[in-house]
Amino acid sequence: MAVVLGLPLGGCSFDLGSWGSDDKPKQAAAADKPAADTITPQDINSAKDHATRGQVLAHSGKVDEAQAEFEQALTADPYNIQALYGRGLIYQGRGQHQQAIDDFTAASGLSPQKAEPLVGRATSYLALDKAKQAASDLDEAVQADPNNVAAWSARGQAYERLGDKAKAAASYNRVLALRPNDGSARSGLARTGG
């Protein structure tokens, strides 16, 4: 399943690095009696632990166990970006693209400066033949991270599907500038006349 996840995700990764390291604890409503929906610092720490275990399990191909860990993380802290993103990748790998889009949308809303959730969402949009939405996300992703090869490659695919050969070729050229031996980008460039 790990190989299956790697192929359709166009370079998306479970490793989100420092995502969550700057997560701020959600403020308690009142010190004496916290509300039922209050997220405590313990909830945040528990969610981080579950999300980390989920990433490790996903990397080792134990996708069902990984999803369970991501679910537990989100039960503890529904704002855990790593868990949203990781669960989105699992949904995507299983062809559950609308669920993946929902999770990537939530992750992007919590961390708008990150390209990865946008690339993930765009990949699912492409799988659902929604190239216009994918292109919009990918334009934003390459602005957020101009050196993200996966974003540029997917952007080339999106614009190629939309019939905009100039933008597709420019995207494939950017991929080749970042990764000169990328065969997929070379093929895309040949198709778009770049």
Buried (B, 14 or more C-beta within 10 A) or exposed (E): BBEEBBEBBBBBBBEBEEBBEEBEEBEBEEEEEEEEEEBBEEBBEBBBBBBBBBBBBBBEEBBEBBBBBBBBBBBBBBBBBBBBBBBBBBBBBBEBBEBBBBBBBBBBEBBEEBBBBBBBBBBBBBBEEBBEBBBBBBBBBBEBBEEBBBBBBBBBBBBBBBEBBEBBBBBBBBBBEBBEEBEBBBEBBEBBEB
